[in-house]
Amino acid sequence: MKKFYQEFKDFAIKGNMVDMAIGIIIGTAFNKVISVLVKKVIMPPLSLLTNGNTLSNKKIILREATEKSSEVVLGYGELLDVLLDFFIISLTIFIVIKIMNRYRRKADDPEDKEVETPKDIELLSKIERLLEEQNQLLKK
């Protein structure tokens, strides 16, 4: 039990839990932004294409309502609405990660003087150059 507590303490103190919590909070806020973008910016123009009906209201009536039974419908509009929401969120996350990776590659490139190279990457590149020089000397 003590080992478990120590592992949890190390996990929490090293920042993994804090990083995870920050990621969840930012993800939740990002989801709200995308939801508003879809519902208030993208869907209204699409509803013009469907004669003013919102996409989420689209349905196929399988059986009309009667006095004894309720209406039976396939609500495909809500599914399309959620799929569009998912697509936009996925695309946005893809673009953000692509931009982040571009900056990370620039930061990790020791030859790029535009962005300051982290010390560990700089040290590794020096070690790599020294090993290459050593290999060249050993081949002679």
N, C-alpha and C positions, 0 to 999 in steps of 0.2 A: 504494500500500500504506500509505503514511503517513497519507493522508486517511482510509482505512478504519479504521486504528488509532485516529486521533483521534476519529472518529465513535463508535467502540465505547467509548472512554474517556469521552467526554461522556455517552453513554447510561448507562454503569455508574455514573459519579460523580453524575449528576443524580438518582439514586434510582430510576429506572425499573426497573432490574434488581432492586434491593432490594425495591421494591414488588411486583414480579412474584413474586419468591421467597417473600415473606411471604404473598401471595395463594395460591400453590400449597400452602404448608405449612398454612395455615388451611383451605384447601379439602380437603386430605387428612384433616385431623383432623375436619372437619365431616362428611365422607363416612363416617368410622368411627362417629361419633355416630349418624348417620341409619341406618346399617346395623344397629347394635345396637338402635335404636328399632324398626326394622321386624322384625328377627328375634326379639327377646326381649319386645317389648311388644305389637306389633300382630298378629303372626302367631299366637301361641298362642291368643288368643280366636277368631281365624278358623278355627283347626284344630278347635275345638269344634264349629263348624258343619259340619265335614266328618268327623264321627265320630272325632276324634282324629288323623286323618292330617294331616301337614303339607302345605301347598300345593305345595311343591317335589317331593313324592313322587307327585303326581297324574300319571297317564299313561294312554294308550290302547294296549293291546297289539294290535298288528297281526298278529303271528305268535308263537305259543307256542314256547318253546325245545324243541328235540328233541336227540337224541344227535348228529345231524350238523350242526345249525345253532343259532345263538344266537337269543335272543328279539329281536324287532323291535318297538320301541315309539315312540310319539310322546310325548315328555316335555313336555307343555304346562304342567305345574305349575311348572317352573323358569322358563319364559317369563313366566307370570303373576306369579311371585315377583319377577323382575327388573323387570317393568313396574310393579308396585306400589311397589317400591323407588324407581324413577325418578320416579313420580308424587309420592311423598312428598318426595323431595329437591327436585323442581321447585317444589312448593307451598311448602315451607319457604323456599327461596331467594327466591321471589316475595314472600312475606310480609316477610322481612328487608329486601329492597330497597325494598318499599313503605314500611316504617317509616323506613328511612334517607332516602328521598326526602322524606317528610313533614318530618323534622327539617332536611333541607337547604333545603327551601322556606322553613321558618320562619327559618332562619339567613340566607337571602338576601333576606328581606322587610325593607326598611328601616323600615317602619311598625311592625313587631312589636318592642316593647321588652322582651318576655319573654326573648328570646335576643339576646345581643350580636351586632350586625351586623359582619361583617368589614369592615376599612377600605376595601378596594377596592370593595365593594358600596356602602358609604356614600358614597364619593367619586363613583362613577358615578351614584348617585341625585341627588346635589347638582348634578352637571353636567347631568343630564336636566332638573331643575327650572329651572336657569338658562337652558337652551335654550328651554324652554317659555315662560318669561318674555320672553326676547328675541323669540321668534316673535310673542307677543301684542303687544309694543311695535311691531314692524315692520308688523303688520296695521293698526294705528291710523294 
